[in-house]
Amino acid sequence: MNGCASSPPTPPRGTEPGDTIPEGDVVYRTAAALRRALDGRVLTRSEFRVPRYATADLRGRVVRETVSRGKHLLTRVEGDLTVHTHMRMDGSWRIVPAGDGRGGPPGIRAGDTVRLVLGNDEWLALGVRLGVVDLLPTGLEYRAVGHLGPDPLGPDWDAEEAARRLRRAPERPVGEALLDQRNIAGLGTIYGSETLFVAGVSPWRPAGAVEDLAGLAALARRMLEAHKEPGGRHGLPVATGDPHPGRRVWVYGRGGRPCLRCGTPVGVADMGAAGNEGRKRPLYWCPSCQQA
């Protein structure tokens, strides 16, 4: 020891401040960060800042593991309990050294609400603006995630099963079917738009008219896989292979602007609404490159 003060530990990264919408890749990375911060350690902080669980207290229990399931997070703790959370559209997790809890982690803006605090002697995990905070027996996790389709980043992934589910409503627009979490878990408006563009398929084409739905599902998985590791996506994926601002994605967020491939104005329309998490979300497409 040289007597010099040691540098503060680098916290496991939770949700990146620049991450736009928590799709499957962001949730996968967040689960990994929560595992590094909490797994195998005794909880010394447990604050459920939601009315339903205001009196719940997990202090003294060991965190077993956190896993992602599509866009859902399952934090399993000693005593057969699972903390189920969902970030929805604008939620996030921040992880900071335990001593920094009072000041709040970087990236939390005025008006943001911390709805869940889980911490130990070293790390503090704060769930900000979480859309779902639930506590249930681990054996009943199916009540929260049992409706979900195969997870492209999970051990249950099966492209043929995803295709079977997409095919169940053959007249349904394929863009809407892709956003339905009962068909593919974790796929949202960013990767839905980019997958369909790369495949050359219009989101308005009936799912039953898409010749290779299993191939389409496999393409979506490759995109998520490419960005699932820390640093893999900051703000937007690099779907085009060009990391420069304004050129990272083919069509997502480019409504009315020229297609990067052919120059046609990119279309945008709200799609989706079915399913337990269903509300309409924008999908983007090029009318020239993606024929209906």
Secondary structure, DSSP 4 states (H G I P E B T S, - for coil): --SPPPPPPPPPP-S-TT--S--HHHHHHHHHHHHHHHTTSB-SEEEE-SGGGTT---TTPBEEEEEEETTEEEEEETTTEEEEEE-TTT-EEEEEEGGGTTT--TTPPTT--EEEEEE-SSEEEEEES-SEEEEEEGGGTHHHHTT----TTSTT--HHHHHHHHTTSTTSBHHHHHH-TTTSTT--HHHHHHHHHHHTB-TTSBGGG-S-HHHHHHHHHHHHHHT-STTS-SSS--TTS--STT-SSSSTT-BTSBPTTT-PBBEEEEE---STT---EEEEE-TTTSB-
